[in-house]
């Protein structure tokens, strides 16, 4: 499996942030077919760090309903990568900045004014 196919995206949540601060661990969403050795190799080569430990888990998809219809979101695999002491991953900004457009209704109600807010 290609190294760029193993790691799909970093997970940025409250838990991931606290793990990064306390135990120097980083969370990634990885390919379902990837094993621990492939995840370790991909992180070490892509980010040029030393990996101490890799833990993986399969996350089950959530059941979603729309009226009577019941559906299931796909499951995915999560990897918790613990880095050696002194190493850290500083990823660039992952969020693509797009302007926010708000519609404000002004008197009379048929007149609309569009305001673009820069992020």
N, C-alpha and C positions, 0 to 999 in steps of 0.2 A: 504494500500500500504506500502511496506517495505521502511524504511527510506533510505536505500542505493539505492533504485530504484527511489526515488524522484529527487535527484540531479544527473545529468549526468556528468557535468564537469563545472569548473569555466571558465568564459569568460575573456580572457586577451587581451584587445584592448586599443587603446589610450583613448577612452571615459571611459572605466572601470578604467584605471589608474588614470585619472583626477578625477573621482567620488570618488575613494578611498581616494585620497589626500584631496579633498575639503569637502565632506560630509560624510565620513566614511561609504561609501556604497560599496557593493561587488556584482558583476554580476555573475549569474549562468545560464546555460542551464538546464532546468528541464523537467520532463516528462509532456507530453501534458495533461494528466489526473489529474495532481497534482493541488491542490488549495492553496490559500495563507496560510491557517492554517497548511497544511502538509509541505510546504516549510519552514515556521517558525520553526516548531518542528524539522525537519530534520537538519537545520543549527544549532539550539541551542544544539542538542544532539551530532552531529558529531564534531563540532568545539568548544563546551563548551564556548559559548558566549551568550550574551543577545541581542535579536533582537528587535529593536524599530519599524520598519515598513517594510512591504513587498509589492512591486508593481510587478504585472505580466503583460505580454503582449504576444500575439501570433504573431510570425514573419511569414509572408507569404513566401512560397517557391519561388525561382527565376525561371523565364522562361529561359531555355537554348536551343540553337539551334545547330544542327550539320547538315549543308547543308539545305535540305528541311525539315528534321525531327525536330519537335518542342517537347521538353520535359519539365518537371517541377520538380525541386528539392523539396524534402519534406519540409513542414513547421515545425516549432519548437516553443517552448515556452521559454521565457526569464524571469528571476526574478531578480529584483533589491532589494537587502536586505540591509537595513540601520541598522547599529549596534549602540548600546548604546555608549555614550561617554566613552572612556577609553578601550573599547574592540577592538580587531583587530584580523584578521585571517592571520596567517603567514603560507601559504601553502609551502610544500617542492617543489623542482624543478619539474615541470610538464613535461618538455621536456626530452625525452629519448635521451641520447647522443649516436650518432652513428658516426663512422669515415667517413670522406668525402674522396672519391676516385676521383682523377682527371686524365684524360688521356691527356698526353702532346705529341704532334707530334714533333719528332726530325728529322733532316736531316740524312739519306734519309727518305722520307715520309712513308715507309713501317715499320719502326722501331717505336714501341710505348714503352713508359716507364710509369709505373704506380707509382704514388706517393700517399701515404696515409697520410692525415693530421689529427693529433689528435685535437679534439675540445678543 
